[in-house]
Amino acid sequence: MSTAREQPDPRATLRGGLPDRYLTSDDIATIFKVPKETVYQWRRKNVGPPGFRIGKYIRYDPADVLAHVAERKSTDRDAA
């Protein structure tokens, strides 16, 4: 029996509803199954989900991430 508390899968959290915290770059990389460097490149190129700075940290609002995904899905359907 493990006493350490397991972290929930961020993708399952997003599918089940909005998490009650802002997401980190690690969360975004996990959700989209991309390297963390890709998340940084998206931010530099302004093509990924919008993030915001709190001190030296970048955070992502789950609602903005979901809106970004919906927009991308819509754009991809229109292009097909």
VOMARDREN-819245 format. One line per 8 residues: number of its first residue (from 1); their letters; for each residue y, x, z of C-alpha. Coordinates in nm, 2 decimals. Example, Ala and Ser with C-alpha at 12.3 -4.5 7.8 and 13.67 -1.06 7.14 Angstrom:
% VOMARDREN-819245
1) as) -0.45 1.23 0.78 ~ -0.11 1.37 0.71
END
This chain:
% VOMARDREN-819245
1) mstareqp) 0.00 0.00 0.00 ~ 0.33 0.15 -0.11 ~ 0.63 0.13 0.12 ~ 0.88 0.23 -0.14 ~ 1.06 -0.06 -0.30 ~ 1.01 -0.07 -0.68 ~ 1.31 -0.10 -0.91 ~ 1.29 -0.41 -1.13
9) dpratlrg) 1.29 -0.36 -1.51 ~ 1.65 -0.41 -1.62 ~ 1.53 -0.58 -1.94 ~ 1.34 -0.84 -1.74 ~ 1.65 -0.89 -1.53 ~ 1.86 -0.96 -1.84 ~ 1.60 -1.19 -1.99 ~ 1.58 -1.38 -1.66
17) glpdrylt) 1.96 -1.41 -1.61 ~ 2.25 -1.18 -1.54 ~ 2.20 -0.91 -1.28 ~ 2.43 -0.92 -0.98 ~ 2.56 -0.57 -1.04 ~ 2.73 -0.37 -1.31 ~ 2.49 -0.17 -1.53 ~ 2.49 0.21 -1.56
25) sddiatif) 2.44 0.42 -1.87 ~ 2.08 0.48 -1.75 ~ 2.03 0.10 -1.74 ~ 2.17 0.06 -2.10 ~ 1.94 0.34 -2.22 ~ 1.64 0.17 -2.06 ~ 1.73 -0.17 -2.19 ~ 1.76 -0.06 -2.55
33) kvpketvy) 1.49 0.21 -2.52 ~ 1.72 0.49 -2.65 ~ 1.81 0.83 -2.50 ~ 2.10 0.84 -2.27 ~ 2.29 1.07 -2.52 ~ 2.27 0.78 -2.77 ~ 2.45 0.55 -2.52 ~ 2.72 0.82 -2.48
41) qwrrknvg) 2.75 0.85 -2.86 ~ 2.79 0.47 -2.89 ~ 3.07 0.48 -2.64 ~ 3.25 0.77 -2.83 ~ 3.21 0.59 -3.16 ~ 3.30 0.25 -3.01 ~ 2.99 0.09 -3.16 ~ 2.78 0.00 -2.85
49) ppgfrigk) 2.83 -0.25 -2.57 ~ 3.17 -0.21 -2.42 ~ 3.19 -0.02 -2.09 ~ 3.46 0.06 -1.85 ~ 3.55 0.34 -1.62 ~ 3.54 0.33 -1.24 ~ 3.66 0.67 -1.13 ~ 3.44 0.92 -1.32
57) yirydpad) 3.16 0.66 -1.38 ~ 3.11 0.43 -1.67 ~ 2.98 0.08 -1.60 ~ 2.88 -0.21 -1.82 ~ 2.93 -0.58 -1.74 ~ 2.60 -0.76 -1.81 ~ 2.79 -1.05 -1.97 ~ 2.95 -0.80 -2.22
65) vlahvaer) 2.61 -0.65 -2.30 ~ 2.46 -0.99 -2.37 ~ 2.76 -1.08 -2.59 ~ 2.73 -0.75 -2.78 ~ 2.36 -0.82 -2.84 ~ 2.44 -1.18 -2.96 ~ 2.71 -1.04 -3.19 ~ 2.47 -0.78 -3.34
73) kstdrdaa) 2.20 -1.03 -3.39 ~ 2.45 -1.27 -3.57 ~ 2.58 -0.98 -3.79 ~ 2.23 -0.87 -3.88 ~ 2.13 -1.23 -3.98 ~ 2.44 -1.27 -4.19 ~ 2.37 -0.94 -4.37 ~ 2.01 -1.04 -4.45
END
